Amino acid sequence: KVKVISQDFIEEFEEIKDQIEMIKDSYDEKYIKDDFVVVAATNNKEVNHKIGIYCRQYNKLVNVVDDKDLSNFTVPSFVIKCIYRRKKSFII
C-alpha cells in the first residue's frame, strides 16, 4: 500500500483515501523504517536530503526528486505541454 506523509493534503487525496495510507504529520524516520521503496518529494530540499541519506544508510531504494545523485533509482517521466489557440491544439 502506498503511504503518503504530509502536514497538508489537497482535496484530490480524499478521492483515493481508501487506496492509500495518509499520515498527517511532518517527516519522521519512524514512518519509513519498515519500507523498502521511498520517494522523497517534499517542498523542502533539506528534508528530501535527510530522507535520502537515511534510506541510503539503511539500504532502501530511494528517489530524491530534487537530487538525482542521492537517488539510487529514478522513475522515467515526461511532460506534455498543450497550448490551445483558435480551436487548434499544439503539443510541445
Sine and cosine of phi, psi and omega as CSV:
sin_phi,cos_phi,sin_psi,cos_psi,sin_omega,cos_omega
0.00,0.00,0.66,-0.75,0.03,-1.00
-0.97,0.25,0.70,-0.72,0.01,-1.00
-0.90,-0.43,0.77,-0.64,0.03,-1.00
-0.85,-0.52,0.82,-0.57,-0.01,-1.00
-0.93,-0.38,0.85,-0.52,-0.02,-1.00
-0.37,-0.93,0.51,-0.86,0.09,-1.00
-0.97,0.25,-0.46,0.89,0.01,-1.00
-0.67,-0.74,0.61,-0.79,0.04,-1.00
-0.87,-0.50,0.65,-0.76,0.09,-1.00
-0.97,0.23,0.31,-0.95,-0.09,-1.00
-0.82,0.58,-0.59,0.81,-0.07,-1.00
-0.87,0.50,-0.39,0.92,0.04,-1.00
-0.92,0.40,-0.45,0.89,0.04,-1.00
-0.87,0.50,-0.54,0.84,-0.03,-1.00
-0.93,0.36,-0.39,0.92,-0.05,-1.00
-0.87,-0.50,0.24,0.97,-0.11,-0.99
-0.87,0.48,-0.41,0.91,0.03,-1.00
-0.98,0.17,-0.21,0.98,-0.06,-1.00
-0.97,-0.23,-0.17,0.98,-0.02,-1.00
-0.73,-0.68,0.25,-0.97,0.12,-0.99
-0.98,-0.18,0.89,-0.46,-0.01,-1.00
-0.97,-0.23,0.84,-0.54,0.02,-1.00
-0.89,-0.45,0.91,-0.41,-0.03,-1.00
-1.00,-0.01,1.00,-0.08,-0.04,-1.00
-0.18,-0.98,0.14,-0.99,0.13,-0.99
-1.00,0.06,0.22,-0.98,-0.05,-1.00
-0.86,0.51,0.66,-0.75,0.11,-0.99
-0.51,-0.86,0.68,-0.73,-0.03,-1.00
-0.81,0.59,-0.50,0.87,-0.04,-1.00
-0.86,0.51,-0.44,0.90,-0.03,-1.00
-0.98,0.22,-0.34,0.94,-0.04,-1.00
-0.88,-0.47,0.04,1.00,-0.10,-0.99
-0.88,0.47,-0.49,0.87,-0.01,-1.00
-0.98,-0.17,0.08,1.00,-0.02,-1.00
-1.00,-0.07,0.47,-0.88,0.00,-1.00
-0.98,-0.22,-0.52,0.85,0.00,-1.00
-0.88,-0.48,0.79,-0.61,-0.05,-1.00
-0.72,-0.69,0.68,-0.74,0.13,-0.99
-0.91,-0.42,0.89,-0.46,0.03,-1.00
-1.00,-0.04,0.98,-0.22,-0.10,-0.99
-0.72,-0.70,0.76,0.65,0.03,-1.00
-1.00,0.03,0.07,-1.00,0.07,-1.00
-1.00,-0.08,0.37,0.93,-0.04,-1.00
-0.74,-0.67,0.94,-0.34,-0.03,-1.00
-0.84,0.54,-0.60,0.80,-0.01,-1.00
-0.91,0.41,-0.67,0.75,0.02,-1.00
-0.92,0.39,-0.70,0.71,0.04,-1.00
-0.85,0.53,-0.68,0.73,0.02,-1.00
-0.89,0.46,-0.70,0.72,0.01,-1.00
-0.88,0.48,-0.67,0.74,0.04,-1.00
-0.89,0.45,-0.70,0.72,0.00,-1.00
-0.87,0.49,-0.72,0.69,0.02,-1.00
-0.88,0.48,-0.71,0.70,0.01,-1.00
-0.86,0.51,-0.73,0.68,-0.04,-1.00
-0.90,0.43,-0.67,0.75,0.03,-1.00
-0.89,0.45,-0.65,0.76,-0.01,-1.00
-0.89,0.46,-0.58,0.82,-0.06,-1.00
-0.96,-0.27,0.38,0.92,0.11,-0.99
0.83,0.56,0.68,0.73,0.07,-1.00
-0.98,-0.20,0.50,-0.87,0.15,-0.99
-0.96,0.27,0.78,-0.63,-0.04,-1.00
-0.67,-0.74,0.70,-0.71,0.14,-0.99
-0.91,-0.42,0.95,-0.31,0.06,-1.00
-1.00,-0.08,0.95,-0.30,-0.22,-0.97
-0.89,0.46,-0.41,0.91,0.00,-1.00
-0.94,-0.34,0.30,0.95,0.01,-1.00
-0.45,-0.89,1.00,0.07,-0.06,-1.00
-0.90,0.44,-0.46,0.89,0.00,-1.00
-0.95,0.32,-0.46,0.89,0.04,-1.00
-0.99,0.10,-0.37,0.93,0.02,-1.00
-0.96,0.29,0.55,-0.84,0.13,-0.99
-0.91,-0.41,0.14,0.99,0.23,-0.97
-0.40,-0.92,0.42,-0.91,0.05,-1.00
-0.75,-0.66,0.32,-0.95,0.03,-1.00
-0.90,-0.43,0.88,-0.48,0.01,-1.00
-0.89,0.45,0.63,-0.78,0.03,-1.00
-0.44,-0.90,0.26,-0.97,0.09,-1.00
-0.50,-0.87,0.34,-0.94,-0.02,-1.00
-0.86,-0.51,0.74,-0.68,0.10,-0.99
-0.95,-0.31,0.83,-0.56,-0.01,-1.00
-0.96,-0.29,0.85,-0.53,-0.01,-1.00
-0.96,-0.29,0.68,-0.73,0.08,-1.00
-0.85,-0.53,0.82,-0.57,0.00,-1.00
-0.97,-0.23,0.82,-0.57,0.05,-1.00
-0.68,-0.73,0.85,-0.53,0.10,-0.99
0.69,0.72,0.83,0.56,0.06,-1.00
0.92,0.39,0.24,0.97,0.08,-1.00
-0.89,-0.45,0.60,-0.80,0.00,-1.00
-0.92,-0.39,0.76,-0.65,0.04,-1.00
-0.88,-0.47,0.80,-0.61,0.04,-1.00
-0.97,-0.24,0.82,-0.57,-0.04,-1.00
-0.95,-0.31,0.00,0.00,0.00,0.00
